[in-house]
Amino acid sequence: MYHPFSIGETVKSAWNVLKKNFVPLVVYSAISLFIKELVDFLNAFIFVGDDKPTVLITFFIQMIIQAYLALSFYKLILTLMDKQYYEFEFKEIIPSLKMSFNFVIIAIGYAVLVVILLFINTLIERNIANYSVLLTIFEVLESILILYLLLRSIFCVCFIVDDDSAPVESLKQSFDATKDNFLKTLAMFLIIIGVLIAGIFVIHAIEDIFGIDEDNDVYLSNLLFYVWVIFAFPIVQVLIMVTYRKLVYSHQDVDDDDFLETN
């Protein structure tokens, strides 16, 4: 049967997934952060080179590694959701090389889009710089367009992981999934932003309570930041993945009662 997308139901399901799998998600988040920082360290102090080929190669390697980390986290969440009563092997959460390349292509596509928008933005602002009202209207419309494209395409990575979709196909699937649910998707996006902001407030509160100064206590401040990332990243990703699944179910004539009950 069709199940209309519900914000309350989605948040509840995400909370249940987090409760049942909080420890493995946090541990994997910490491992992913460690690997990322290690790669950044190696790139900064070992793989040093000013020539363009070296820069391009190291940049591409970094993107592939980050793609593997991000996609493996998505696969871990999906596996924990789908096989909560069954054991699974580590290889089941390792993304294929094809998935990683598709992820990189999507990332490059977004980067190209941003560059184009910045170029257009610069041209238009130069021509209407003396018209403050028009400039304000343009900036508002530009922000709305970027937010719209982001929300409509945000689940493309989920389709790459879940369906092994190609870049263009995943974007189309994401647009289809968010069809007729844009405002609800926006609401989930605001909830995610709220979670991130709440975490930042907690970190600042801890700094105030223990008198930690960001300038004088750099190591402690950075440690708190890493703790925030380790805990916030799983929460955000679970919210995204559960939202993705709920949106997919809302467009399919399938019975997801088991998912609703167990998650």
C-alpha positions as CSV (number, residue, x, y, z in Angstrom):
1,M,0.0,0.0,0.0
2,Y,1.1,3.6,-0.4
3,H,2.3,5.4,2.7
4,P,2.2,9.2,2.5
5,F,5.4,10.8,3.7
6,S,5.1,11.9,7.3
7,I,7.7,14.1,9.1
8,G,6.7,12.9,12.6
9,E,6.9,9.2,11.5
10,T,10.3,9.8,9.8
11,V,11.8,11.5,12.9
12,K,10.5,8.7,15.0
13,S,11.9,6.0,12.8
14,A,15.3,7.8,12.6
15,W,15.3,8.0,16.4
16,N,14.7,4.3,16.7
17,V,17.4,3.5,14.2
18,L,19.8,5.7,16.2
19,K,18.9,4.1,19.5
20,K,19.5,0.6,18.2
21,N,22.7,1.3,16.4
22,F,24.2,4.3,18.2
23,V,27.5,2.6,19.2
24,P,28.5,1.1,15.9
25,L,27.5,4.3,14.1
26,V,29.6,6.5,16.4
27,V,32.6,4.1,16.3
28,Y,32.4,4.1,12.5
29,S,32.1,7.8,12.5
30,A,35.3,8.1,14.6
31,I,37.2,5.7,12.3
32,S,36.1,7.7,9.3
33,L,37.2,10.9,10.8
34,F,40.6,9.4,11.8
35,I,41.1,8.2,8.2
36,K,40.1,11.5,6.7
37,E,42.5,13.4,9.0
38,L,45.3,10.9,8.3
39,V,44.8,11.4,4.5
40,D,44.9,15.2,5.0
41,F,48.1,14.8,7.1
42,L,49.8,12.7,4.4
43,N,48.7,15.0,1.7
44,A,50.1,18.0,3.6
45,F,53.4,16.6,4.7
46,I,54.3,13.7,2.4
47,F,52.6,14.0,-1.0
48,V,53.9,17.5,-1.5
49,G,54.3,18.9,-5.0
50,D,53.6,22.1,-6.8
51,D,53.3,20.7,-10.3
52,K,49.8,20.5,-11.7
53,P,49.8,16.7,-12.4
54,T,50.8,15.9,-8.8
55,V,48.2,18.3,-7.4
56,L,45.5,16.8,-9.6
57,I,46.4,13.3,-8.7
58,T,46.5,13.9,-5.0
59,F,43.2,15.8,-5.2
60,F,41.6,12.9,-7.1
61,I,42.9,10.4,-4.6
62,Q,41.5,12.5,-1.8
63,M,38.1,12.6,-3.5
64,I,38.0,8.8,-4.0
65,I,38.9,8.2,-0.4
66,Q,36.3,10.6,0.9
67,A,33.8,9.1,-1.5
68,Y,34.5,5.6,0.0
69,L,34.1,7.0,3.5
70,A,30.8,8.7,2.8
71,L,29.3,5.9,0.7
72,S,30.4,3.2,3.2
73,F,28.7,5.1,6.0
74,Y,25.5,5.3,3.9
75,K,25.8,1.5,3.2
76,L,26.3,0.8,6.9
77,I,23.1,2.7,7.8
78,L,21.1,0.9,5.1
79,T,22.5,-2.4,6.2
80,L,21.7,-1.8,9.8
81,M,18.2,-0.8,8.8
82,D,17.6,-3.8,6.5
83,K,19.4,-6.5,8.4
84,Q,18.8,-5.6,11.9
85,Y,18.0,-9.2,12.9
86,Y,20.8,-10.7,10.8
87,E,24.5,-10.7,10.9
88,F,26.3,-9.1,8.0
89,E,29.9,-9.1,6.8
90,F,32.2,-6.1,6.6
91,K,32.4,-6.4,2.8
92,E,28.7,-5.6,2.6
93,I,29.3,-2.0,3.6
94,I,32.2,-1.4,1.2
95,P,31.1,0.6,-1.8
96,S,32.2,-0.5,-5.3
97,L,34.7,1.5,-7.3
98,K,31.8,2.3,-9.7
99,M,29.8,3.9,-6.9
100,S,32.8,6.0,-5.8
101,F,33.4,7.3,-9.3
102,N,29.7,8.1,-9.7
103,F,29.9,10.0,-6.4
104,V,33.0,11.9,-7.6
105,I,31.2,12.8,-10.9
106,I,28.3,14.2,-8.9
107,A,30.7,16.2,-6.7
108,I,32.5,17.6,-9.7
109,G,29.1,18.4,-11.3
110,Y,28.1,20.4,-8.2
111,A,31.4,22.2,-8.3
112,V,31.0,23.2,-11.9
113,L,27.4,24.4,-11.2
114,V,28.7,26.5,-8.3
115,V,31.4,28.0,-10.5
116,I,28.8,28.8,-13.2
117,L,26.5,30.4,-10.7
118,L,29.3,32.5,-9.2
119,F,30.2,33.7,-12.7
120,I,26.6,34.6,-13.5
121,N,26.3,36.2,-10.0
122,T,29.4,38.4,-10.6
123,L,28.1,39.5,-14.0
124,I,24.6,40.4,-12.8
125,E,25.8,42.1,-9.6
126,R,28.2,44.3,-11.6
127,N,25.3,45.5,-13.8
128,I,22.8,46.1,-11.0
129,A,25.2,47.2,-8.2
130,N,23.7,50.6,-8.2
131,Y,20.1,49.3,-7.8
132,S,19.9,48.0,-4.2
133,V,16.3,46.8,-4.5
134,L,17.0,44.8,-7.7
135,L,20.2,43.4,-6.1
136,T,18.4,42.2,-3.0
137,I,15.6,40.6,-5.2
138,F,18.3,38.8,-7.3
139,E,20.1,37.6,-4.2
140,V,16.9,36.2,-2.7
141,L,15.9,34.5,-5.9
142,E,19.4,33.1,-6.3
143,S,19.3,31.7,-2.7
144,I,15.9,30.1,-3.3
145,L,17.1,28.5,-6.6
146,I,20.2,27.0,-4.9
147,L,18.1,25.7,-2.0
148,Y,15.6,24.2,-4.4
149,L,18.2,22.4,-6.4
150,L,19.9,21.2,-3.3
151,L,16.8,19.7,-1.8
152,R,15.6,18.2,-5.0
153,S,18.9,16.5,-5.6
154,I,20.0,15.7,-2.1
155,F,19.1,12.0,-2.3
156,C,21.1,11.3,-5.4
157,V,23.9,9.8,-3.3
158,C,21.4,7.6,-1.6
159,F,20.3,6.1,-4.9
160,I,23.9,5.6,-5.9
161,V,24.4,3.5,-2.8
162,D,21.0,1.8,-2.7
163,D,20.4,1.2,-6.4
164,D,23.9,1.5,-7.8
165,S,22.5,4.2,-10.1
166,A,24.5,6.2,-12.5
167,P,25.0,10.0,-11.8
168,V,22.3,11.3,-14.2
169,E,19.9,8.5,-13.2
170,S,20.4,9.2,-9.5
171,L,19.7,12.9,-10.0
172,K,16.4,12.0,-11.8
173,Q,15.5,9.5,-9.1
174,S,16.1,12.2,-6.4
175,F,13.9,14.7,-8.2
176,D,11.2,12.0,-8.6
177,A,11.4,11.0,-4.9
178,T,11.0,14.6,-3.7
179,K,8.2,15.3,-6.1
180,D,5.1,16.6,-4.3
181,N,7.0,16.5,-1.0
182,F,9.3,19.6,-1.4
183,L,8.0,21.4,1.7
184,K,8.2,18.3,3.8
185,T,11.7,17.7,2.6
186,L,12.5,21.3,3.4
187,A,11.1,20.7,6.9
188,M,13.4,17.7,7.4
189,F,16.3,19.8,6.1
190,L,15.5,22.5,8.8
191,I,15.4,19.7,11.4
192,I,18.9,18.6,10.4
193,I,20.2,22.1,10.6
194,G,18.5,22.4,14.0
195,V,20.3,19.3,15.2
196,L,23.7,20.7,14.0
197,I,23.1,24.1,15.7
198,A,22.0,22.4,18.9
199,G,25.3,20.4,18.9
200,I,27.3,23.6,18.4
201,F,25.4,25.3,21.3
202,V,26.3,22.3,23.5
203,I,30.0,22.5,22.6
204,H,30.0,26.3,23.3
205,A,28.2,25.6,26.7
206,I,30.9,23.1,27.6
207,E,33.6,25.6,26.7
208,D,31.9,28.2,28.9
209,I,31.4,25.9,31.8
210,F,35.1,24.7,31.9
211,G,36.5,28.1,30.8
212,I,38.0,26.7,27.5
213,D,39.3,29.5,25.3
214,E,39.4,28.8,21.6
215,D,42.6,30.9,21.2
216,N,44.5,29.7,24.2
217,D,43.2,26.1,24.5
218,V,43.4,25.2,20.8
219,Y,43.9,21.4,21.4
220,L,40.9,21.2,23.8
221,S,38.8,23.3,21.5
222,N,39.7,21.1,18.5
223,L,39.0,18.0,20.5
224,L,35.5,19.2,21.3
225,F,35.0,20.0,17.6
226,Y,36.0,16.4,16.7
227,V,33.6,15.0,19.3
228,W,30.8,17.1,17.8
229,V,31.6,15.8,14.4
230,I,31.7,12.2,15.6
231,F,28.3,12.4,17.2
232,A,26.6,14.8,14.8
233,F,27.6,13.0,11.6
234,P,25.7,9.7,12.4
235,I,22.6,11.6,13.5
236,V,22.5,13.7,10.3
237,Q,23.2,10.7,8.0
238,V,20.5,8.6,9.7
239,L,18.0,11.4,9.3
240,I,18.9,11.7,5.6
241,M,18.7,7.9,4.9
242,V,15.4,7.4,6.7
243,T,13.9,10.4,4.9
244,Y,15.2,8.9,1.7
245,R,13.6,5.5,2.4
246,K,10.3,7.1,3.5
247,L,10.1,9.2,0.3
248,V,10.8,6.2,-1.8
249,Y,8.1,4.2,-0.1
250,S,5.6,7.1,-0.5
251,H,5.9,6.8,-4.3
252,Q,5.7,3.0,-4.4
253,D,2.8,0.6,-3.9
254,V,4.7,-1.5,-1.3
255,D,4.1,-2.5,2.2
256,D,6.6,-1.0,4.6
257,D,4.7,-1.9,7.8
258,D,7.7,-3.9,8.9
259,F,10.0,-1.0,8.5
260,L,7.5,1.3,10.3
261,E,7.1,-1.1,13.2
262,T,10.8,-2.1,13.7
263,N,12.3,1.3,13.0
